[in-house]
Amino acid sequence: MARIATYEDFIARAEELGFLTLFPTVPGLPSLEGETPPGIWFQDDEAQDPWSWKSRAAEEKRLAYGCLLGGAKGFVAPRMYGHFFRAFHRRSVEERWRDGVLSPLAWKTWSALQERASAGTRELRRLTGAKGGRLDAVLADLQRTYDFAIAGREYRIDRMGRPYGWASNLYEPVLRWVPEGWWDLAAPRDRRDASEAILAAAAAFDRKDLDLDALAKRWELDR
């Protein structure tokens, strides 16, 4: 059923639910695609196009967006962000590198962003020398572990100073991107507490087709 027709509808719905997937990924979890009329996607008018809302929400810091829901693309509202961070950010990048469980490319990508306020996908490809989908996989994983945040998007600029082509994601380290006030909205005691808060939010969707045990297993949440 279409509940979302405008950008503000989308923000309000994500805030109401606490989190929202971009596309249907888990039976029973609401998605932006599933709650919008299909006719409003991929329009010339970006203000009316849900595909553009995801980047706008991140740019305006209304919602977090990225591969944040067990690695699937979606949105997390400010009131739930602290729970998701605690559930999915288990060890720092430095600790994982020290313990030998982080790839050299992931470390190189992380290090490149520490020297800049932000960087886009194209710049990170240039800085790391990564080709094909290798960098995309690393960036998705660093989002999944709540190390990198999508901060918005960037376009190529022509000689006249005009943007053109498809936009690419712009990244910042999570602790630099997240508004300070978000941390005050959720203060889980530990990872189990955070996991239970996420599952409680999902239970409140009141969807008979949502299997909370399966969701906990899929997202590797503590129960």
ZICORZI-V418305 format. One record per residue. N is the residue number from 0. PHI is phi in whole degrees, -180 to 180 (999 if undefined). PSI is psi in radians with two decimals (NA if undefined). Layout:
n:N phi:PHI psi:PSI
n:N phi:PHI psi:PSI
This chain:
n:0 phi:999 psi:2.31
n:1 phi:-78 psi:2.03
n:2 phi:-109 psi:-0.35
n:3 phi:-114 psi:2.10
n:4 phi:-121 psi:-0.33
n:5 phi:-133 psi:2.93
n:6 phi:-59 psi:-0.76
n:7 phi:-67 psi:-0.60
n:8 phi:-58 psi:-0.78
n:9 phi:-61 psi:-0.84
n:10 phi:-62 psi:-0.79
n:11 phi:-63 psi:-0.70
n:12 phi:-68 psi:-0.75
n:13 phi:-63 psi:-0.69
n:14 phi:-68 psi:-0.66
n:15 phi:-63 psi:-0.80
n:16 phi:-78 psi:-0.57
n:17 phi:100 psi:-0.61
n:18 phi:-159 psi:2.76
n:19 phi:-154 psi:2.28
n:20 phi:-78 psi:2.77
n:21 phi:-75 psi:-0.91
n:22 phi:-120 psi:2.79
n:23 phi:-60 psi:2.12
n:24 phi:-126 psi:-0.58
n:25 phi:-129 psi:2.22
n:26 phi:-53 psi:2.26
n:27 phi:96 psi:-0.29
n:28 phi:-88 psi:2.21
n:29 phi:-63 psi:2.58
n:30 phi:-132 psi:2.73
n:31 phi:-62 psi:-0.75
n:32 phi:-62 psi:-0.71
n:33 phi:-73 psi:-0.31
n:34 phi:-111 psi:0.25
n:35 phi:-124 psi:2.62
n:36 phi:-67 psi:2.37
n:37 phi:-60 psi:-0.46
n:38 phi:-71 psi:-0.17
n:39 phi:-97 psi:-0.02
n:40 phi:-83 psi:2.58
n:41 phi:56 psi:0.92
n:42 phi:-96 psi:2.88
n:43 phi:-70 psi:-0.48
n:44 phi:-87 psi:1.79
n:45 phi:-62 psi:-0.53
n:46 phi:-63 psi:-0.43
n:47 phi:-105 psi:0.07
n:48 phi:-106 psi:2.01
n:49 phi:-57 psi:-0.49
n:50 phi:-62 psi:-0.55
n:51 phi:-85 psi:-0.38
n:52 phi:-63 psi:-0.57
n:53 phi:-62 psi:-0.77
n:54 phi:-71 psi:-0.68
n:55 phi:-62 psi:-0.72
n:56 phi:-61 psi:-0.67
n:57 phi:-72 psi:-0.74
n:58 phi:-60 psi:-0.73
n:59 phi:-85 psi:-0.08
n:60 phi:56 psi:0.70
n:61 phi:-85 psi:-0.63
n:62 phi:-142 psi:2.74
n:63 phi:-87 psi:2.46
n:64 phi:-134 psi:2.50
n:65 phi:154 psi:-2.83
n:66 phi:-82 psi:1.16
n:67 phi:-105 psi:-0.19
n:68 phi:-110 psi:1.41
n:69 phi:62 psi:0.46
n:70 phi:97 psi:-0.22
n:71 phi:-86 psi:2.68
n:72 phi:-75 psi:2.39
n:73 phi:-179 psi:-2.95
n:74 phi:-126 psi:2.50
n:75 phi:-125 psi:2.24
n:76 phi:-76 psi:2.68
n:77 phi:-51 psi:-0.71
n:78 phi:-67 psi:-0.34
n:79 phi:-106 psi:-0.10
n:80 phi:-63 psi:-0.74
n:81 phi:-60 psi:-0.59
n:82 phi:-69 psi:-0.80
n:83 phi:-65 psi:-0.71
n:84 phi:-60 psi:-0.80
n:85 phi:-68 psi:-0.59
n:86 phi:-75 psi:-0.60
n:87 phi:-109 psi:-0.34
n:88 phi:-95 psi:1.59
n:89 phi:-94 psi:-0.59
n:90 phi:-145 psi:2.67
n:91 phi:-71 psi:2.83
n:92 phi:-60 psi:-0.74
n:93 phi:-61 psi:-0.72
n:94 phi:-66 psi:-0.73
n:95 phi:-67 psi:-0.66
n:96 phi:-66 psi:-0.76
n:97 phi:-61 psi:-0.64
n:98 phi:-87 psi:0.03
n:99 phi:76 psi:0.38
n:100 phi:-110 psi:0.16
n:101 phi:-115 psi:2.39
n:102 phi:-72 psi:2.70
n:103 phi:-57 psi:-0.63
n:104 phi:-67 psi:-0.71
n:105 phi:-63 psi:-0.73
n:106 phi:-65 psi:-0.73
n:107 phi:-65 psi:-0.69
n:108 phi:-66 psi:-0.80
n:109 phi:-59 psi:-0.81
n:110 phi:-64 psi:-0.66
n:111 phi:-62 psi:-0.62
n:112 phi:-80 psi:-0.33
n:113 phi:-70 psi:-0.37
n:114 phi:-94 psi:0.02
n:115 phi:-136 psi:2.68
n:116 phi:-65 psi:-0.66
n:117 phi:-163 psi:2.92
n:118 phi:-155 psi:2.52
n:119 phi:-92 psi:2.99
n:120 phi:-59 psi:-0.75
n:121 phi:-64 psi:-0.73
n:122 phi:-67 psi:-0.68
n:123 phi:-66 psi:-0.59
n:124 phi:-62 psi:-0.75
n:125 phi:-66 psi:-0.73
n:126 phi:-72 psi:-0.59
n:127 phi:-96 psi:-0.34
n:128 phi:75 psi:0.18
n:129 phi:-75 psi:2.48
n:130 phi:-122 psi:2.87
n:131 phi:62 psi:-2.48
n:132 phi:-92 psi:0.07
n:133 phi:-62 psi:-0.80
n:134 phi:-68 psi:-0.69
n:135 phi:-57 psi:-0.72
n:136 phi:-66 psi:-0.71
n:137 phi:-65 psi:-0.78
n:138 phi:-63 psi:-0.70
n:139 phi:-63 psi:-0.71
n:140 phi:-68 psi:-0.66
n:141 phi:-71 psi:-0.41
n:142 phi:-75 psi:-0.75
n:143 phi:-58 psi:-0.63
n:144 phi:-92 psi:0.17
n:145 phi:58 psi:0.77
n:146 phi:-104 psi:-0.71
n:147 phi:-109 psi:2.46
n:148 phi:-116 psi:2.46
n:149 phi:-77 psi:2.10
n:150 phi:-99 psi:-0.08
n:151 phi:149 psi:-2.53
n:152 phi:-145 psi:2.86
n:153 phi:-142 psi:2.64
n:154 phi:-115 psi:2.77
n:155 phi:-68 psi:2.59
n:156 phi:-118 psi:2.27
n:157 phi:-83 psi:-3.12
n:158 phi:-65 psi:-0.34
n:159 phi:-92 psi:0.06
n:160 phi:81 psi:0.31
n:161 phi:-102 psi:2.43
n:162 phi:-72 psi:2.62
n:163 phi:-152 psi:2.86
n:164 phi:76 psi:-2.97
n:165 phi:-79 psi:2.46
n:166 phi:-75 psi:2.64
n:167 phi:-119 psi:2.77
n:168 phi:-69 psi:2.59
n:169 phi:-112 psi:2.32
n:170 phi:-117 psi:2.60
n:171 phi:-138 psi:2.70
n:172 phi:-60 psi:2.47
n:173 phi:-53 psi:-0.84
n:174 phi:-67 psi:-0.27
n:175 phi:-90 psi:-0.57
n:176 phi:-84 psi:-0.67
n:177 phi:-67 psi:2.22
n:178 phi:-58 psi:2.42
n:179 phi:-56 psi:-0.67
n:180 phi:-65 psi:-0.36
n:181 phi:-63 psi:-0.59
n:182 phi:-67 psi:-0.42
n:183 phi:-79 psi:-0.22
n:184 phi:-84 psi:-0.34
n:185 phi:-147 psi:2.13
n:186 phi:-129 psi:1.26
n:187 phi:-64 psi:2.55
n:188 phi:-71 psi:-0.68
n:189 phi:-160 psi:-3.05
n:190 phi:-65 psi:-0.66
n:191 phi:-63 psi:-0.75
n:192 phi:-61 psi:-0.75
n:193 phi:-64 psi:-0.76
n:194 phi:-62 psi:-0.75
n:195 phi:-65 psi:-0.62
n:196 phi:-66 psi:-0.69
n:197 phi:-65 psi:-0.79
n:198 phi:-68 psi:-0.58
n:199 phi:-66 psi:-0.69
n:200 phi:-64 psi:-0.71
n:201 phi:-66 psi:-0.69
n:202 phi:-62 psi:-0.56
n:203 phi:-69 psi:-0.24
n:204 phi:-65 psi:-0.40
n:205 phi:56 psi:0.87
n:206 phi:-108 psi:2.12
n:207 phi:-65 psi:-0.40
n:208 phi:-90 psi:0.09
n:209 phi:-96 psi:2.04
n:210 phi:-97 psi:1.83
n:211 phi:-66 psi:-0.62
n:212 phi:-64 psi:-0.74
n:213 phi:-66 psi:-0.67
n:214 phi:-65 psi:-0.77
n:215 phi:-60 psi:-0.71
n:216 phi:-69 psi:-0.77
n:217 phi:-63 psi:-0.72
n:218 phi:-92 psi:0.01
n:219 phi:56 psi:0.82
n:220 phi:-88 psi:2.62
n:221 phi:-81 psi:2.40
n:222 phi:-129 psi:NA
